[in-house]
Amino acid sequence: MSLKDRLREDSIVHLKAGNELEKTTLRNILSAIGTKEKSGKNPSELNDQDVENLLRKEVGNREETAALAAKDGRADLAERELAEAAFISTYLPKMLDEAEAQGIVDKVMAELAADHELTMKDMGQAMKLVGAEIAGRFDGKAVSQMVRAKLG
């Protein structure tokens, strides 16, 4: 089942259960997915990775809104936005900690080193392979530094 299908099914479940926050949040997310799919010159269906990226963006938007609301003394709005962000985060894959990310980098670098001596010229290939495994679950800049440390 795709992530988008799971969101749709959960939307129905929360509608029937009367969970207002979850229902409204999922409707907004599904609307954003529909808008994204229909926008541009060539409308296309989003894959799971695209939906995950959209969910991350939505979490960021809600956290930013919550910070602004808290700054303006609107604790009720800030609380709701943070609750929505936490709910959306349940649909995202678990973020990696530094040790797990380093383990992935080490594994990929060992695979690359089996073929030849690694140099800085291998940075692009290494980042492509590491990026495919980590896929948004850890800071890209930190991953790049880890790879660079292994190369030079």
PyMOL CGO cylinders between C-alpha atoms (Angstrom):
from pymol import cmd
from pymol.cgo import CYLINDER

trace = [
    CYLINDER, 0.00, 0.00, 0.00, 1.39, 3.37, -0.96, 0.3, 1, 1, 1, 1, 1, 1,
    CYLINDER, 1.39, 3.37, -0.96, 1.78, 6.17, 1.54, 0.3, 1, 1, 1, 1, 1, 1,
    CYLINDER, 1.78, 6.17, 1.54, -0.89, 8.18, -0.28, 0.3, 1, 1, 1, 1, 1, 1,
    CYLINDER, -0.89, 8.18, -0.28, -3.35, 5.28, -0.01, 0.3, 1, 1, 1, 1, 1, 1,
    CYLINDER, -3.35, 5.28, -0.01, -2.56, 4.94, 3.69, 0.3, 1, 1, 1, 1, 1, 1,
    CYLINDER, -2.56, 4.94, 3.69, -3.28, 8.65, 4.17, 0.3, 1, 1, 1, 1, 1, 1,
    CYLINDER, -3.28, 8.65, 4.17, -6.62, 8.27, 2.38, 0.3, 1, 1, 1, 1, 1, 1,
    CYLINDER, -6.62, 8.27, 2.38, -7.63, 5.23, 4.44, 0.3, 1, 1, 1, 1, 1, 1,
    CYLINDER, -7.63, 5.23, 4.44, -6.60, 6.89, 7.70, 0.3, 1, 1, 1, 1, 1, 1,
    CYLINDER, -6.60, 6.89, 7.70, -8.62, 9.95, 6.69, 0.3, 1, 1, 1, 1, 1, 1,
    CYLINDER, -8.62, 9.95, 6.69, -11.74, 7.79, 6.48, 0.3, 1, 1, 1, 1, 1, 1,
    CYLINDER, -11.74, 7.79, 6.48, -10.95, 6.10, 9.80, 0.3, 1, 1, 1, 1, 1, 1,
    CYLINDER, -10.95, 6.10, 9.80, -10.52, 9.44, 11.58, 0.3, 1, 1, 1, 1, 1, 1,
    CYLINDER, -10.52, 9.44, 11.58, -13.66, 10.82, 9.91, 0.3, 1, 1, 1, 1, 1, 1,
    CYLINDER, -13.66, 10.82, 9.91, -15.71, 7.92, 11.24, 0.3, 1, 1, 1, 1, 1, 1,
    CYLINDER, -15.71, 7.92, 11.24, -14.07, 8.16, 14.68, 0.3, 1, 1, 1, 1, 1, 1,
    CYLINDER, -14.07, 8.16, 14.68, -14.73, 11.89, 14.90, 0.3, 1, 1, 1, 1, 1, 1,
    CYLINDER, -14.73, 11.89, 14.90, -11.09, 12.83, 15.46, 0.3, 1, 1, 1, 1, 1, 1,
    CYLINDER, -11.09, 12.83, 15.46, -11.23, 16.46, 14.35, 0.3, 1, 1, 1, 1, 1, 1,
    CYLINDER, -11.23, 16.46, 14.35, -7.52, 17.33, 14.42, 0.3, 1, 1, 1, 1, 1, 1,
    CYLINDER, -7.52, 17.33, 14.42, -6.44, 14.19, 12.53, 0.3, 1, 1, 1, 1, 1, 1,
    CYLINDER, -6.44, 14.19, 12.53, -9.30, 14.41, 10.04, 0.3, 1, 1, 1, 1, 1, 1,
    CYLINDER, -9.30, 14.41, 10.04, -8.62, 18.05, 9.21, 0.3, 1, 1, 1, 1, 1, 1,
    CYLINDER, -8.62, 18.05, 9.21, -4.87, 17.53, 9.01, 0.3, 1, 1, 1, 1, 1, 1,
    CYLINDER, -4.87, 17.53, 9.01, -5.20, 14.56, 6.66, 0.3, 1, 1, 1, 1, 1, 1,
    CYLINDER, -5.20, 14.56, 6.66, -7.68, 16.43, 4.46, 0.3, 1, 1, 1, 1, 1, 1,
    CYLINDER, -7.68, 16.43, 4.46, -5.21, 19.32, 4.18, 0.3, 1, 1, 1, 1, 1, 1,
    CYLINDER, -5.21, 19.32, 4.18, -2.37, 16.92, 3.35, 0.3, 1, 1, 1, 1, 1, 1,
    CYLINDER, -2.37, 16.92, 3.35, -4.41, 15.07, 0.73, 0.3, 1, 1, 1, 1, 1, 1,
    CYLINDER, -4.41, 15.07, 0.73, -5.42, 18.41, -0.77, 0.3, 1, 1, 1, 1, 1, 1,
    CYLINDER, -5.42, 18.41, -0.77, -1.77, 19.48, -0.96, 0.3, 1, 1, 1, 1, 1, 1,
    CYLINDER, -1.77, 19.48, -0.96, -0.91, 16.17, -2.66, 0.3, 1, 1, 1, 1, 1, 1,
    CYLINDER, -0.91, 16.17, -2.66, -3.70, 16.66, -5.18, 0.3, 1, 1, 1, 1, 1, 1,
    CYLINDER, -3.70, 16.66, -5.18, -2.60, 20.22, -5.89, 0.3, 1, 1, 1, 1, 1, 1,
    CYLINDER, -2.60, 20.22, -5.89, 1.00, 19.11, -6.35, 0.3, 1, 1, 1, 1, 1, 1,
    CYLINDER, 1.00, 19.11, -6.35, -0.04, 16.30, -8.71, 0.3, 1, 1, 1, 1, 1, 1,
    CYLINDER, -0.04, 16.30, -8.71, -2.16, 18.60, -10.87, 0.3, 1, 1, 1, 1, 1, 1,
    CYLINDER, -2.16, 18.60, -10.87, 0.29, 21.51, -11.00, 0.3, 1, 1, 1, 1, 1, 1,
    CYLINDER, 0.29, 21.51, -11.00, 2.80, 22.13, -13.72, 0.3, 1, 1, 1, 1, 1, 1,
    CYLINDER, 2.80, 22.13, -13.72, 2.71, 21.39, -17.41, 0.3, 1, 1, 1, 1, 1, 1,
    CYLINDER, 2.71, 21.39, -17.41, 2.73, 17.63, -17.00, 0.3, 1, 1, 1, 1, 1, 1,
    CYLINDER, 2.73, 17.63, -17.00, 0.43, 16.47, -14.19, 0.3, 1, 1, 1, 1, 1, 1,
    CYLINDER, 0.43, 16.47, -14.19, 1.72, 13.25, -12.65, 0.3, 1, 1, 1, 1, 1, 1,
    CYLINDER, 1.72, 13.25, -12.65, 1.06, 11.04, -9.66, 0.3, 1, 1, 1, 1, 1, 1,
    CYLINDER, 1.06, 11.04, -9.66, 3.42, 11.46, -6.71, 0.3, 1, 1, 1, 1, 1, 1,
    CYLINDER, 3.42, 11.46, -6.71, 5.42, 8.45, -5.58, 0.3, 1, 1, 1, 1, 1, 1,
    CYLINDER, 5.42, 8.45, -5.58, 6.07, 7.65, -1.91, 0.3, 1, 1, 1, 1, 1, 1,
    CYLINDER, 6.07, 7.65, -1.91, 9.33, 9.61, -1.85, 0.3, 1, 1, 1, 1, 1, 1,
    CYLINDER, 9.33, 9.61, -1.85, 7.59, 12.71, -3.23, 0.3, 1, 1, 1, 1, 1, 1,
    CYLINDER, 7.59, 12.71, -3.23, 4.80, 12.34, -0.66, 0.3, 1, 1, 1, 1, 1, 1,
    CYLINDER, 4.80, 12.34, -0.66, 7.40, 11.99, 2.14, 0.3, 1, 1, 1, 1, 1, 1,
    CYLINDER, 7.40, 11.99, 2.14, 9.11, 15.17, 0.94, 0.3, 1, 1, 1, 1, 1, 1,
    CYLINDER, 9.11, 15.17, 0.94, 5.76, 16.98, 0.91, 0.3, 1, 1, 1, 1, 1, 1,
    CYLINDER, 5.76, 16.98, 0.91, 5.01, 15.72, 4.44, 0.3, 1, 1, 1, 1, 1, 1,
    CYLINDER, 5.01, 15.72, 4.44, 8.41, 16.98, 5.66, 0.3, 1, 1, 1, 1, 1, 1,
    CYLINDER, 8.41, 16.98, 5.66, 7.64, 20.36, 4.12, 0.3, 1, 1, 1, 1, 1, 1,
    CYLINDER, 7.64, 20.36, 4.12, 4.22, 20.43, 5.82, 0.3, 1, 1, 1, 1, 1, 1,
    CYLINDER, 4.22, 20.43, 5.82, 5.79, 19.57, 9.19, 0.3, 1, 1, 1, 1, 1, 1,
    CYLINDER, 5.79, 19.57, 9.19, 8.30, 22.39, 8.71, 0.3, 1, 1, 1, 1, 1, 1,
    CYLINDER, 8.30, 22.39, 8.71, 5.53, 24.83, 7.77, 0.3, 1, 1, 1, 1, 1, 1,
    CYLINDER, 5.53, 24.83, 7.77, 3.53, 23.94, 10.86, 0.3, 1, 1, 1, 1, 1, 1,
    CYLINDER, 3.53, 23.94, 10.86, 6.54, 24.24, 13.16, 0.3, 1, 1, 1, 1, 1, 1,
    CYLINDER, 6.54, 24.24, 13.16, 7.34, 27.63, 11.68, 0.3, 1, 1, 1, 1, 1, 1,
    CYLINDER, 7.34, 27.63, 11.68, 3.74, 28.77, 12.09, 0.3, 1, 1, 1, 1, 1, 1,
    CYLINDER, 3.74, 28.77, 12.09, 3.75, 27.52, 15.69, 0.3, 1, 1, 1, 1, 1, 1,
    CYLINDER, 3.75, 27.52, 15.69, 6.90, 29.50, 16.45, 0.3, 1, 1, 1, 1, 1, 1,
    CYLINDER, 6.90, 29.50, 16.45, 5.38, 32.68, 14.99, 0.3, 1, 1, 1, 1, 1, 1,
    CYLINDER, 5.38, 32.68, 14.99, 2.11, 32.12, 16.83, 0.3, 1, 1, 1, 1, 1, 1,
    CYLINDER, 2.11, 32.12, 16.83, 3.92, 31.57, 20.14, 0.3, 1, 1, 1, 1, 1, 1,
    CYLINDER, 3.92, 31.57, 20.14, 5.92, 34.75, 19.55, 0.3, 1, 1, 1, 1, 1, 1,
    CYLINDER, 5.92, 34.75, 19.55, 2.68, 36.66, 18.96, 0.3, 1, 1, 1, 1, 1, 1,
    CYLINDER, 2.68, 36.66, 18.96, 1.14, 35.28, 22.14, 0.3, 1, 1, 1, 1, 1, 1,
    CYLINDER, 1.14, 35.28, 22.14, -1.25, 32.88, 20.38, 0.3, 1, 1, 1, 1, 1, 1,
    CYLINDER, -1.25, 32.88, 20.38, -0.56, 29.77, 22.47, 0.3, 1, 1, 1, 1, 1, 1,
    CYLINDER, -0.56, 29.77, 22.47, -3.75, 28.05, 21.30, 0.3, 1, 1, 1, 1, 1, 1,
    CYLINDER, -3.75, 28.05, 21.30, -2.74, 28.26, 17.62, 0.3, 1, 1, 1, 1, 1, 1,
    CYLINDER, -2.74, 28.26, 17.62, 0.84, 27.29, 18.41, 0.3, 1, 1, 1, 1, 1, 1,
    CYLINDER, 0.84, 27.29, 18.41, -0.35, 24.23, 20.33, 0.3, 1, 1, 1, 1, 1, 1,
    CYLINDER, -0.35, 24.23, 20.33, -2.61, 23.12, 17.49, 0.3, 1, 1, 1, 1, 1, 1,
    CYLINDER, -2.61, 23.12, 17.49, 0.10, 23.59, 14.86, 0.3, 1, 1, 1, 1, 1, 1,
    CYLINDER, 0.10, 23.59, 14.86, 2.58, 21.56, 16.93, 0.3, 1, 1, 1, 1, 1, 1,
    CYLINDER, 2.58, 21.56, 16.93, -0.03, 18.83, 17.41, 0.3, 1, 1, 1, 1, 1, 1,
    CYLINDER, -0.03, 18.83, 17.41, -0.58, 18.71, 13.64, 0.3, 1, 1, 1, 1, 1, 1,
    CYLINDER, -0.58, 18.71, 13.64, 3.19, 18.58, 13.01, 0.3, 1, 1, 1, 1, 1, 1,
    CYLINDER, 3.19, 18.58, 13.01, 3.54, 15.70, 15.48, 0.3, 1, 1, 1, 1, 1, 1,
    CYLINDER, 3.54, 15.70, 15.48, 0.65, 13.85, 13.83, 0.3, 1, 1, 1, 1, 1, 1,
    CYLINDER, 0.65, 13.85, 13.83, 2.09, 14.30, 10.33, 0.3, 1, 1, 1, 1, 1, 1,
    CYLINDER, 2.09, 14.30, 10.33, 5.49, 13.12, 11.59, 0.3, 1, 1, 1, 1, 1, 1,
    CYLINDER, 5.49, 13.12, 11.59, 3.98, 9.72, 12.41, 0.3, 1, 1, 1, 1, 1, 1,
    CYLINDER, 3.98, 9.72, 12.41, 3.78, 9.08, 8.65, 0.3, 1, 1, 1, 1, 1, 1,
    CYLINDER, 3.78, 9.08, 8.65, 7.46, 9.83, 8.09, 0.3, 1, 1, 1, 1, 1, 1,
    CYLINDER, 7.46, 9.83, 8.09, 10.22, 7.22, 8.41, 0.3, 1, 1, 1, 1, 1, 1,
    CYLINDER, 10.22, 7.22, 8.41, 12.26, 7.32, 11.61, 0.3, 1, 1, 1, 1, 1, 1,
    CYLINDER, 12.26, 7.32, 11.61, 15.14, 9.77, 11.46, 0.3, 1, 1, 1, 1, 1, 1,
    CYLINDER, 15.14, 9.77, 11.46, 18.61, 8.27, 11.74, 0.3, 1, 1, 1, 1, 1, 1,
    CYLINDER, 18.61, 8.27, 11.74, 20.95, 9.16, 14.54, 0.3, 1, 1, 1, 1, 1, 1,
    CYLINDER, 20.95, 9.16, 14.54, 24.57, 10.01, 13.80, 0.3, 1, 1, 1, 1, 1, 1,
    CYLINDER, 24.57, 10.01, 13.80, 25.86, 6.50, 14.53, 0.3, 1, 1, 1, 1, 1, 1,
    CYLINDER, 25.86, 6.50, 14.53, 23.35, 4.89, 12.14, 0.3, 1, 1, 1, 1, 1, 1,
    CYLINDER, 23.35, 4.89, 12.14, 24.19, 7.40, 9.40, 0.3, 1, 1, 1, 1, 1, 1,
    CYLINDER, 24.19, 7.40, 9.40, 27.91, 6.81, 9.94, 0.3, 1, 1, 1, 1, 1, 1,
    CYLINDER, 27.91, 6.81, 9.94, 27.29, 3.05, 9.69, 0.3, 1, 1, 1, 1, 1, 1,
    CYLINDER, 27.29, 3.05, 9.69, 25.61, 3.49, 6.30, 0.3, 1, 1, 1, 1, 1, 1,
    CYLINDER, 25.61, 3.49, 6.30, 28.45, 5.75, 5.10, 0.3, 1, 1, 1, 1, 1, 1,
    CYLINDER, 28.45, 5.75, 5.10, 31.05, 3.20, 6.29, 0.3, 1, 1, 1, 1, 1, 1,
    CYLINDER, 31.05, 3.20, 6.29, 29.25, 0.33, 4.55, 0.3, 1, 1, 1, 1, 1, 1,
    CYLINDER, 29.25, 0.33, 4.55, 28.93, 2.19, 1.22, 0.3, 1, 1, 1, 1, 1, 1,
    CYLINDER, 28.93, 2.19, 1.22, 32.53, 3.41, 1.37, 0.3, 1, 1, 1, 1, 1, 1,
    CYLINDER, 32.53, 3.41, 1.37, 33.76, -0.15, 2.04, 0.3, 1, 1, 1, 1, 1, 1,
    CYLINDER, 33.76, -0.15, 2.04, 31.83, -1.38, -1.02, 0.3, 1, 1, 1, 1, 1, 1,
    CYLINDER, 31.83, -1.38, -1.02, 33.38, 1.36, -3.16, 0.3, 1, 1, 1, 1, 1, 1,
    CYLINDER, 33.38, 1.36, -3.16, 36.87, 0.73, -1.75, 0.3, 1, 1, 1, 1, 1, 1,
    CYLINDER, 36.87, 0.73, -1.75, 36.65, -2.94, -2.77, 0.3, 1, 1, 1, 1, 1, 1,
    CYLINDER, 36.65, -2.94, -2.77, 37.01, -1.92, -6.43, 0.3, 1, 1, 1, 1, 1, 1,
    CYLINDER, 37.01, -1.92, -6.43, 39.79, 0.65, -6.23, 0.3, 1, 1, 1, 1, 1, 1,
    CYLINDER, 39.79, 0.65, -6.23, 41.62, 3.19, -4.06, 0.3, 1, 1, 1, 1, 1, 1,
    CYLINDER, 41.62, 3.19, -4.06, 39.19, 5.96, -3.13, 0.3, 1, 1, 1, 1, 1, 1,
    CYLINDER, 39.19, 5.96, -3.13, 39.96, 9.58, -4.00, 0.3, 1, 1, 1, 1, 1, 1,
    CYLINDER, 39.96, 9.58, -4.00, 37.98, 12.82, -3.92, 0.3, 1, 1, 1, 1, 1, 1,
    CYLINDER, 37.98, 12.82, -3.92, 36.89, 12.01, -7.49, 0.3, 1, 1, 1, 1, 1, 1,
    CYLINDER, 36.89, 12.01, -7.49, 34.66, 9.33, -5.98, 0.3, 1, 1, 1, 1, 1, 1,
    CYLINDER, 34.66, 9.33, -5.98, 32.69, 11.89, -3.92, 0.3, 1, 1, 1, 1, 1, 1,
    CYLINDER, 32.69, 11.89, -3.92, 29.79, 12.13, -6.39, 0.3, 1, 1, 1, 1, 1, 1,
    CYLINDER, 29.79, 12.13, -6.39, 29.37, 8.39, -6.74, 0.3, 1, 1, 1, 1, 1, 1,
    CYLINDER, 29.37, 8.39, -6.74, 29.64, 7.89, -2.97, 0.3, 1, 1, 1, 1, 1, 1,
    CYLINDER, 29.64, 7.89, -2.97, 27.07, 10.61, -2.23, 0.3, 1, 1, 1, 1, 1, 1,
    CYLINDER, 27.07, 10.61, -2.23, 24.68, 9.13, -4.79, 0.3, 1, 1, 1, 1, 1, 1,
    CYLINDER, 24.68, 9.13, -4.79, 24.85, 5.69, -3.15, 0.3, 1, 1, 1, 1, 1, 1,
    CYLINDER, 24.85, 5.69, -3.15, 24.72, 7.02, 0.42, 0.3, 1, 1, 1, 1, 1, 1,
    CYLINDER, 24.72, 7.02, 0.42, 21.91, 9.41, -0.47, 0.3, 1, 1, 1, 1, 1, 1,
    CYLINDER, 21.91, 9.41, -0.47, 19.82, 6.56, -1.85, 0.3, 1, 1, 1, 1, 1, 1,
    CYLINDER, 19.82, 6.56, -1.85, 20.14, 4.66, 1.44, 0.3, 1, 1, 1, 1, 1, 1,
    CYLINDER, 20.14, 4.66, 1.44, 19.65, 7.62, 3.77, 0.3, 1, 1, 1, 1, 1, 1,
    CYLINDER, 19.65, 7.62, 3.77, 16.99, 9.36, 1.65, 0.3, 1, 1, 1, 1, 1, 1,
    CYLINDER, 16.99, 9.36, 1.65, 16.10, 12.39, 3.77, 0.3, 1, 1, 1, 1, 1, 1,
    CYLINDER, 16.10, 12.39, 3.77, 16.41, 10.67, 7.13, 0.3, 1, 1, 1, 1, 1, 1,
    CYLINDER, 16.41, 10.67, 7.13, 19.58, 12.56, 8.10, 0.3, 1, 1, 1, 1, 1, 1,
    CYLINDER, 19.58, 12.56, 8.10, 21.08, 15.99, 7.35, 0.3, 1, 1, 1, 1, 1, 1,
    CYLINDER, 21.08, 15.99, 7.35, 22.65, 15.98, 3.89, 0.3, 1, 1, 1, 1, 1, 1,
    CYLINDER, 22.65, 15.98, 3.89, 25.43, 18.39, 4.82, 0.3, 1, 1, 1, 1, 1, 1,
    CYLINDER, 25.43, 18.39, 4.82, 26.52, 16.18, 7.71, 0.3, 1, 1, 1, 1, 1, 1,
    CYLINDER, 26.52, 16.18, 7.71, 26.47, 13.12, 5.44, 0.3, 1, 1, 1, 1, 1, 1,
    CYLINDER, 26.47, 13.12, 5.44, 28.61, 14.98, 2.93, 0.3, 1, 1, 1, 1, 1, 1,
    CYLINDER, 28.61, 14.98, 2.93, 31.15, 15.76, 5.67, 0.3, 1, 1, 1, 1, 1, 1,
    CYLINDER, 31.15, 15.76, 5.67, 31.21, 12.10, 6.73, 0.3, 1, 1, 1, 1, 1, 1,
    CYLINDER, 31.21, 12.10, 6.73, 31.87, 10.97, 3.15, 0.3, 1, 1, 1, 1, 1, 1,
    CYLINDER, 31.87, 10.97, 3.15, 34.52, 13.66, 2.67, 0.3, 1, 1, 1, 1, 1, 1,
    CYLINDER, 34.52, 13.66, 2.67, 36.28, 12.54, 5.88, 0.3, 1, 1, 1, 1, 1, 1,
    CYLINDER, 36.28, 12.54, 5.88, 36.41, 8.97, 4.52, 0.3, 1, 1, 1, 1, 1, 1,
    CYLINDER, 36.41, 8.97, 4.52, 37.82, 10.13, 1.20, 0.3, 1, 1, 1, 1, 1, 1,
    CYLINDER, 37.82, 10.13, 1.20, 40.48, 12.52, 2.32, 0.3, 1, 1, 1, 1, 1, 1,
]
cmd.load_cgo(trace, "trace")
